[in-house]
């Protein structure tokens, strides 16, 4: 009985440690570079790393070198040498809805029920929006520079 209790306590402490790693790393990019400098790559098993990446990205992931993919094989993170990185988020239909770069630049997108992009916005203030007819043909365009194309 004592061995079982010790094992449970050890597993509980390990899970608490991994959850703390997740909390520290969640917004600490470049992810791979920082995990290496903190010593996590040396300390954690492959299974534990997968647990941490799941916690960071909120979904099961596959790591392939300097890239991380979601279950739909969409790249959700990429890290280059010298700490340059890029991350993406996708909706349930596989459309990229958010991307962010290590230099602070980001892009947001929205889609209609047919998968047509209807809104695009960047961190530098540029935006555009589209409207489509029932056949998927673009019938309206407007952007932050004041351009409007209306085919309705």
N, CA, C and O of each residue as an XYZ file, in Angstrom:
608
protein
N       0.820     -1.197      0.000
C       0.000      0.000      0.000
C       0.870      1.271      0.000
O       0.555      2.244     -0.684
N       1.963      1.249      0.771
C       2.838      2.419      0.836
C       3.484      2.695     -0.516
O       3.668      3.855     -0.886
N       3.833      1.642     -1.261
C       4.440      1.819     -2.575
C       3.464      2.495     -3.530
O       3.850      3.360     -4.317
N       2.204      2.097     -3.455
C       1.172      2.690     -4.307
C       1.013      4.171     -3.981
O       0.933      4.999     -4.888
N       0.968      4.504     -2.713
C       0.811      5.898     -2.285
C       2.012      6.726     -2.738
O       1.844      7.839     -3.236
N       3.241      6.183     -2.566
C       4.437      6.894     -3.022
C       4.408      7.133     -4.525
O       4.763      8.212     -4.999
N       3.981      6.115     -5.270
C       3.907      6.247     -6.727
C       2.890      7.316     -7.122
O       3.156      8.129     -8.008
N       1.737      7.318     -6.472
C       0.698      8.329     -6.766
C       1.222      9.725     -6.441
O       1.032     10.659     -7.221
N       1.878      9.867     -5.294
C       2.434     11.172     -4.919
C       3.507     11.621     -5.903
O       3.582     12.802     -6.242
N       4.333     10.696     -6.361
C       5.370     11.023     -7.338
C       4.750     11.468     -8.659
O       5.186     12.451     -9.259
N       3.722     10.733     -9.110
C       3.038     11.110    -10.349
C       2.376     12.472    -10.203
O       2.404     13.281    -11.130
N       1.780     12.728     -9.040
C       1.114     14.002     -8.794
C       2.126     15.147     -8.811
O       1.862     16.203     -9.387
N       3.288     14.939     -8.179
C       4.328     15.978     -8.181
C       4.846     16.225     -9.601
O       5.111     17.365     -9.983
N       4.989     15.146    -10.379
C       5.466     15.290    -11.753
C       4.457     16.074    -12.595
O       4.837     16.941    -13.382
N       3.166     15.764    -12.423
C       2.140     16.502    -13.164
C       2.128     17.969    -12.741
O       1.969     18.848    -13.588
N       2.292     18.248    -11.455
C       2.356     19.637    -10.983
C       3.549     20.356    -11.604
O       3.434     21.511    -12.015
N       4.697     19.674    -11.673
C       5.883     20.255    -12.287
C       5.635     20.566    -13.760
O       5.958     21.657    -14.230
N       5.059     19.603    -14.490
C       4.788     19.816    -15.914
C       3.809     20.965    -16.123
O       3.964     21.744    -17.063
N       2.809     21.080    -15.262
C       1.853     22.189    -15.376
C       2.532     23.532    -15.108
O       2.152     24.547    -15.693
N       3.523     23.540    -14.235
C       4.288     24.772    -14.009
C       5.144     25.102    -15.225
O       5.280     26.270    -15.590
N       5.720     24.081    -15.855
C       6.482     24.300    -17.091
C       5.564     24.920    -18.141
O       5.947     25.874    -18.817
N       4.356     24.381    -18.279
C       3.387     24.920    -19.240
C       3.096     26.385    -18.935
O       3.085     27.225    -19.835
N       2.864     26.681    -17.674
C       2.539     28.054    -17.278
C       3.695     29.007    -17.619
O       3.468     30.118    -18.097
N       4.928     28.564    -17.370
C       6.099     29.394    -17.662
C       6.270     29.588    -19.165
O       6.578     30.690    -19.619
N       6.072     28.518    -19.937
C       6.393     28.536    -21.365
C       5.254     29.010    -22.262
O       5.487     29.299    -23.436
N       4.044     29.099    -21.752
C       2.874     29.371    -22.585
C       3.046     30.588    -23.493
O       2.645     30.549    -24.657
N       3.618     31.635    -22.993
C       3.817     32.847    -23.791
C       5.285     33.253    -23.840
O       5.604     34.432    -23.993
N       6.174     32.276    -23.710
C       7.607     32.563    -23.668
C       8.262     32.070    -24.949
O       8.836     30.981    -24.992
N       8.170     32.880    -25.981
C       8.728     32.529    -27.279
C      10.036     33.272    -27.490
O      10.174     34.402    -27.022
N      10.983     32.685    -28.168
C      10.949     31.469    -28.974
C      10.916     30.215    -28.095
O      11.764     30.025    -27.223
N       9.953     29.400    -28.337
C       9.643     28.254    -27.495
C      10.792     27.264    -27.381
O      11.237     26.964    -26.273
N      11.276     26.755    -28.496
C      12.322     25.727    -28.456
C      13.615     26.269    -27.845
O      14.244     25.616    -27.012
N      13.991     27.451    -28.264
C      15.230     28.050    -27.766
C      15.152     28.248    -26.253
O      16.107     27.945    -25.539
N      14.024     28.753    -25.763
C      13.890     28.998    -24.333
C      13.770     27.692    -23.545
O      14.317     27.579    -22.447
N      13.062     26.714    -24.095
C      12.977     25.423    -23.402
C      14.361     24.800    -23.265
O      14.674     24.173    -22.253
N      15.170     24.975    -24.275
C      16.532     24.440    -24.215
C      17.370     25.206    -23.190
O      18.101     24.600    -22.407
N      17.265     26.527    -23.195
C      18.075     27.323    -22.265
C      17.650     27.097    -20.814
O      18.479     27.214    -19.912
N      16.379     26.776    -20.571
C      15.899     26.471    -19.217
C      16.226     25.033    -18.811
O      16.044     24.660    -17.652
N      16.704     24.233    -19.749
C      17.067     22.858    -19.447
C      15.936     21.861    -19.546
O      16.101     20.702    -19.167
N      14.783     22.290    -20.051
C      13.633     21.380    -20.105
C      13.838     20.230    -21.079
O      13.359     19.123    -20.832
N      14.543     20.471    -22.182
C      14.769     19.381    -23.131
C      15.594     18.266    -22.504
O      15.388     17.091    -22.808
N      16.522     18.628    -21.635
C      17.348     17.623    -20.974
C      16.584     16.896    -19.865
O      16.862     15.730    -19.584
N      15.633     17.573    -19.241
C      14.929     17.029    -18.083
C      13.695     16.209    -18.437
O      13.311     15.317    -17.681
N      13.073     16.495    -19.565
C      11.778     15.900    -19.868
C      11.879     14.782    -20.898
O      12.656     14.855    -21.851
N      11.078     13.752    -20.683
C      10.989     12.671    -21.664
C      10.151     13.143    -22.853
O       9.534     14.206    -22.804
N      10.137     12.357    -23.900
C       9.328     12.683    -25.078
C       7.852     12.783    -24.697
O       7.149     13.684    -25.155
N       7.389     11.864    -23.866
C       5.990     11.872    -23.415
C       5.692     13.140    -22.617
O       4.629     13.741    -22.776
N       6.622     13.542    -21.767
C       6.424     14.758    -20.979
C       6.455     16.007    -21.861
O       5.684     16.942    -21.647
N       7.343     16.019    -22.848
C       7.361     17.147    -23.785
C       6.040     17.255    -24.530
O       5.517     18.354    -24.714
N       5.500     16.119    -24.960
C       4.209     16.134    -25.646
C       3.112     16.670    -24.734
O       2.239     17.410    -25.189
N       3.143     16.312    -23.465
C       2.179     16.833    -22.483
C       2.312     18.353    -22.383
O       1.310     19.068    -22.360
N       3.550     18.841    -22.323
C       3.800     20.279    -22.223
C       3.314     20.995    -23.480
O       2.644     22.023    -23.386
N       3.645     20.462    -24.651
C       3.198     21.100    -25.894
C       1.668     21.094    -26.004
O       1.075     22.064    -26.475
N       1.041     20.011    -25.572
C      -0.423     19.964    -25.537
C      -0.948     21.099    -24.656
O      -1.897     21.789    -25.028
N      -0.334     21.290    -23.499
C      -0.764     22.357    -22.594
C      -0.540     23.742    -23.163
O      -1.354     24.640    -22.951
N       0.546     23.923    -23.878
C       0.855     25.233    -24.453
C      -0.086     25.572    -25.600
O      -0.583     26.694    -25.687
N      -0.331     24.605    -26.480
C      -1.125     24.874    -27.681
C      -2.592     24.493    -27.536
O      -3.398     24.819    -28.407
N      -2.954     23.808    -26.453
C      -4.352     23.492    -26.190
C      -4.930     22.397    -27.061
O      -6.149     22.263    -27.164
N      -4.069     21.613    -27.688
C      -4.512     20.516    -28.540
C      -3.348     19.554    -28.737
O      -2.189     19.944    -28.598
N      -3.649     18.302    -29.059
C      -2.559     17.366    -29.349
C      -1.770     17.847    -30.561
O      -2.343     18.330    -31.538
N      -0.456     17.710    -30.484
C       0.408     18.204    -31.554
C       1.433     17.147    -31.946
O       1.680     16.181    -31.224
N       2.017     17.368    -33.115
C       3.119     16.548    -33.603
C       4.291     17.489    -33.822
O       4.157     18.510    -34.497
N       5.435     17.149    -33.253
C       6.632     17.959    -33.406
C       7.511     17.331    -34.473
O       7.759     16.126    -34.461
N       7.976     18.160    -35.391
C       8.862     17.707    -36.465
C      10.006     18.709    -36.574
O       9.902     19.700    -37.297
N      11.075     18.454    -35.867
C      12.195     19.385    -35.861
C      11.792     20.705    -35.245
O      11.393     20.758    -34.081
N      11.894     21.767    -36.017
C      11.562     23.103    -35.519
C      10.125     23.510    -35.831
O       9.776     24.689    -35.769
N       9.304     22.531    -36.163
C       7.895     22.799    -36.491
C       6.978     21.998    -35.575
O       7.319     20.906    -35.120
N       5.796     22.577    -35.316
C       4.755     21.871    -34.579
C       3.492     21.933    -35.420
O       3.116     22.993    -35.921
N       2.835     20.774    -35.570
C       1.608     20.652    -36.359
C       0.463     20.203    -35.454
O       0.671     19.488    -34.474
N      -0.750     20.637    -35.801
C      -1.918     20.136    -35.089
C      -2.333     18.785    -35.678
O      -1.679     18.274    -36.587
N      -3.403     18.219    -35.164
C      -3.851     16.906    -35.635
C      -4.294     16.917    -37.087
O      -4.316     15.873    -37.738
N      -4.648     18.091    -37.601
C      -5.064     18.205    -38.998
C      -3.882     18.494    -39.920
O      -4.061     18.862    -41.081
N      -2.683     18.324    -39.391
C      -1.434     18.516    -40.144
C      -1.222     19.958    -40.592
O      -0.524     20.217    -41.571
N      -1.829     20.886    -39.869
C      -1.612     22.308    -40.122
C      -0.477     22.786    -39.224
O      -0.476     22.510    -38.024
N       0.475     23.490    -39.788
C       1.587     24.002    -38.998
C       1.077     25.091    -38.066
O       0.504     26.079    -38.524
N       1.281     24.921    -36.759
C       0.835     25.918    -35.801
C       1.986     26.668    -35.154
O       1.778     27.674    -34.475
N       3.214     26.171    -35.366
C       4.377     26.884    -34.827
C       5.606     26.510    -35.638
O       5.774     25.363    -36.051
N       6.457     27.496    -35.856
C       7.724     27.283    -36.557
C       8.741     28.203    -35.931
O       8.479     29.382    -35.696
N       9.899     27.651    -35.665
C      10.970     28.457    -35.098
C      12.208     28.334    -35.982
O      12.606     27.238    -36.378
N      12.793     29.467    -36.274
C      13.992     29.522    -37.101
C      15.205     29.783    -36.201
O      15.058     30.013    -35.001
N      16.376     29.746    -36.783
C      17.577     30.035    -36.004
C      17.512     31.455    -35.455
O      16.793     32.304    -35.982
N      18.245     31.693    -34.429
C      18.334     33.003    -33.776
C      17.017     33.430    -33.132
O      16.838     34.607    -32.819
N      16.090     32.482    -32.929
C      14.884     32.783    -32.177
C      13.745     33.418    -32.942
O      12.760     33.827    -32.328
N      13.836     33.517    -34.238
C      12.731     34.039    -35.041
C      11.648     32.957    -35.085
O      11.952     31.790    -35.328
N      10.382     33.338    -34.849
C       9.311     32.355    -34.800
C       8.028     32.881    -35.438
O       7.873     34.073    -35.703
N       7.122     31.943    -35.671
C       5.834     32.205    -36.310
C       4.838     31.210    -35.724
O       5.154     30.027    -35.598
N       3.642     31.671    -35.364
C       2.617     30.742    -34.888
C       1.275     31.068    -35.526
O       1.003     32.210    -35.897
N       0.442     30.036    -35.645
C      -0.863     30.168    -36.297
C      -1.937     29.475    -35.480
O      -1.664     28.545    -34.722
N      -3.166     29.948    -35.652
C      -4.337     29.289    -35.077
C      -5.337     29.079    -36.204
O      -5.429     29.886    -37.129
N      -6.080     27.988    -36.114
C      -7.040     27.612    -37.152
C      -8.411     27.391    -36.543
O      -8.528     27.009    -35.378
N      -9.448     27.632    -37.333
C     -10.806     27.322    -36.874
C     -11.091     25.844    -37.109
O     -10.237     25.112    -37.610
N     -12.286     25.415    -36.748
C     -12.659     23.997    -36.868
C     -12.719     23.522    -38.320
O     -12.749     22.318    -38.575
N     -12.737     24.458    -39.275
C     -12.760     24.101    -40.696
C     -11.365     24.126    -41.329
O     -11.227     23.911    -42.533
N     -10.344     24.385    -40.530
C      -8.977     24.405    -41.048
C      -8.554     25.729    -41.648
O      -7.506     25.807    -42.289
N      -9.343     26.770    -41.455
C      -8.992     28.102    -41.953
C      -8.096     28.814    -40.943
O      -8.381     28.813    -39.745
N      -7.030     29.412    -41.421
C      -6.158     30.162    -40.529
C      -6.876     31.421    -40.063
O      -7.274     32.250    -40.882
N      -7.044     31.569    -38.753
C      -7.765     32.720    -38.209
C      -6.846     33.710    -37.504
O      -7.225     34.857    -37.267
N      -5.637     33.265    -37.168
C      -4.696     34.164    -36.491
C      -3.281     33.688    -36.778
O      -2.999     32.490    -36.755
N      -2.408     34.627    -37.044
C      -0.983     34.314    -37.156
C      -0.205     35.453    -36.512
O      -0.598     36.618    -36.558
N       0.899     35.071    -35.919
C       1.719     36.049    -35.208
C       3.189     35.737    -35.479
O       3.586     34.577    -35.589
N       3.978     36.792    -35.583
C       5.397     36.670    -35.871
C       6.204     37.231    -34.708
O       5.710     38.042    -33.926
N       7.447     36.787    -34.607
C       8.302     37.201    -33.494
C       8.559     38.708    -33.466
O       8.910     39.242    -32.414
N       8.399     39.393    -34.570
C       8.607     40.842    -34.594
C       7.378     41.620    -34.123
O       7.368     42.850    -34.149
N       6.336     40.889    -33.689
C       5.127     41.532    -33.173
C       4.023     41.692    -34.202
O       2.894     42.025    -33.843
N       4.321     41.465    -35.459
C       3.315     41.583    -36.514
C       2.315     40.435    -36.393
O       2.712     39.289    -36.178
N       1.021     40.732    -36.530
C       0.002     39.698    -36.492
C      -1.046     39.934    -37.569
O      -1.185     41.039    -38.095
N      -1.779     38.873    -37.884
C      -2.862     38.911    -38.869
C      -4.056     38.158    -38.288
O      -3.906     37.066    -37.740
N      -5.247     38.755    -38.414
C      -6.492     38.097    -38.015
C      -7.361     37.930    -39.251
O      -7.403     38.801    -40.121
N      -8.051     36.803    -39.315
C      -8.955     36.537    -40.442
C     -10.273     35.984    -39.921
O     -10.329     35.327    -38.882
N     -11.341     36.271    -40.680
C     -12.650     35.683    -40.395
C     -13.195     35.110    -41.691
O     -12.866     35.577    -42.781
N     -14.037     34.085    -41.554
C     -14.591     33.376    -42.709
C     -16.096     33.207    -42.536
O     -16.605     33.153    -41.417
N     -16.796     33.126    -43.661
C     -18.226     32.829    -43.589
C     -18.416     31.313    -43.509
O     -17.442     30.562    -43.471
N     -19.662     30.876    -43.483
C     -19.969     29.444    -43.347
C     -19.511     28.612    -44.539
O     -19.423     27.388    -44.444
N     -19.218     29.270    -45.666
C     -18.744     28.562    -46.864
C     -17.219     28.552    -46.979
O     -16.675     28.062    -47.968
N     -16.527     29.092    -45.969
C     -15.068     29.117    -45.991
C     -14.478     30.285    -46.743
O     -13.266     30.333    -46.953
N     -15.307     31.234    -47.158
C     -14.811     32.435    -47.840
C     -14.271     33.429    -46.815
O     -14.906     33.683    -45.792
N     -13.116     33.977    -47.092
C     -12.566     34.989    -46.200
C     -13.421     36.249    -46.297
O     -13.633     36.781    -47.387
N     -13.908     36.719    -45.154
C     -14.766     37.904    -45.150
C     -14.126     39.086    -44.426
O     -14.588     40.218    -44.565
N     -13.069     38.836    -43.657
C     -12.410     39.924    -42.944
C     -10.944     39.591    -42.752
O     -10.584     38.446    -42.479
N     -10.099     40.606    -42.897
C      -8.661     40.473    -42.750
C      -8.160     41.739    -42.076
O      -8.513     42.846    -42.480
N      -7.335     41.574    -41.045
C      -6.807     42.732    -40.329
C      -5.373     42.442    -39.905
O      -5.043     41.318    -39.529
N      -4.515     43.476    -39.970
C      -3.124     43.318    -39.562
C      -2.802     44.260    -38.406
O      -3.522     45.222    -38.143
N      -1.712     43.957    -37.735
C      -1.307     44.753    -36.576
C      -0.911     46.176    -36.943
O      -0.862     47.039    -36.066
N      -0.630     46.444    -38.204
C      -0.284     47.810    -38.604
C      -1.512     48.641    -38.982
O      -1.381     49.764    -39.468
N      -2.708     48.079    -38.755
C      -3.941     48.837    -38.957
C      -4.644     48.607    -40.275
O      -5.763     49.084    -40.468
N      -4.020     47.892    -41.181
C      -4.664     47.628    -42.467
C      -5.745     46.569    -42.281
O      -5.565     45.614    -41.526
N      -6.875     46.746    -42.978
C      -7.944     45.748    -42.953
C      -8.697     45.776    -44.273
O      -8.668     46.765    -45.005
N      -9.370     44.675    -44.559
C     -10.326     44.647    -45.663
C     -11.439     43.683    -45.316
O     -11.293     42.809    -44.462
N     -12.547     43.866    -45.999
C     -13.655     42.933    -45.809
C     -14.293     42.636    -47.156
O     -14.307     43.471    -48.060
N     -14.814     41.438    -47.262
C     -15.472     40.958    -48.473
C     -16.884     40.505    -48.142
O     -17.190     40.128    -47.011
N     -17.736     40.552    -49.160
C     -19.047     39.905    -49.102
C     -19.183     39.052    -50.350
O     -18.628     39.377    -51.399
N     -19.917     37.967    -50.231
C     -20.092     37.021    -51.332
C     -21.579     36.763    -51.549
O     -22.379     36.866    -50.619
N     -21.940     36.425    -52.787
C     -23.320     36.034    -53.051
C     -23.493     34.546    -52.742
O     -22.554     33.886    -52.295
N     -24.684     34.031    -52.979
C     -24.995     32.628    -52.656
C     -24.192     31.634    -53.493
O     -24.122     30.454    -53.150
N     -23.586     32.098    -54.586
C     -22.759     31.234    -55.433
C     -21.267     31.316    -55.091
O     -20.438     30.684    -55.746
N     -20.937     32.097    -54.067
C     -19.542     32.236    -53.664
C     -18.770     33.271    -54.443
O     -17.549     33.361    -54.317
N     -19.469     34.062    -55.252
C     -18.813     35.111    -56.030
C     -18.680     36.365    -55.165
O     -19.633     36.777    -54.504
N     -17.494     36.961    -55.177
C     -17.261     38.169    -54.391
C     -18.056     39.320    -54.992
O     -17.933     39.627    -56.178
N     -18.873     39.948    -54.155
C     -19.728     41.036    -54.639
C     -19.435     42.380    -53.961
O     -19.976     43.410    -54.362
N     -18.585     42.365    -52.943
C     -18.295     43.618    -52.247
C     -16.892     43.549    -51.652
O     -16.469     42.514    -51.136
N     -16.178     44.679    -51.735
C     -14.847     44.808    -51.146
C     -14.719     46.200    -50.564
O     -15.145     47.184    -51.169
N     -14.133     46.270    -49.395
C     -13.844     47.560    -48.761
C     -12.568     47.383    -47.947
O     -12.355     46.334    -47.338
N     -11.700     48.435    -47.937
C     -10.494     48.325    -47.121
C     -10.232     49.608    -46.340
O     -10.931     50.609    -46.498
N      -9.227     49.553    -45.512
C      -8.902     50.668    -44.620
C      -8.339     51.879    -45.351
O      -8.218     52.949    -44.755
N      -7.993     51.735    -46.625
C      -7.521     52.868    -47.426
C      -8.681     53.591    -48.111
O      -8.463     54.538    -48.867
N      -9.890     53.154    -47.852
C     -11.061     53.807    -48.421
C     -11.509     53.251    -49.757
O     -12.454     53.775    -50.346
N     -10.871     52.222    -50.248
C     -11.282     51.615    -51.522
C     -12.537     50.790    -51.306
O     -12.656     50.046    -50.333
N     -13.466     50.937    -52.234
C     -14.703     50.171    -52.189
C     -15.012     49.694    -53.603
O     -14.949     50.460    -54.565
N     -15.343     48.423    -53.705
C     -15.807     47.837    -54.961
C     -17.114     47.132    -54.626
O     -17.144     46.156    -53.876
N     -18.188     47.652    -55.202
C     -19.511     47.128    -54.874
C     -20.166     46.566    -56.133
O     -20.475     47.319    -57.057
N     -20.379     45.258    -56.179
C     -21.013     44.594    -57.333
C     -22.357     44.001    -56.948
O     -22.864     43.113    -57.633
N     -22.932     44.479    -55.868
C     -24.222     43.941    -55.405
C     -25.355     44.383    -56.289
O     -26.506     44.022    -56.044
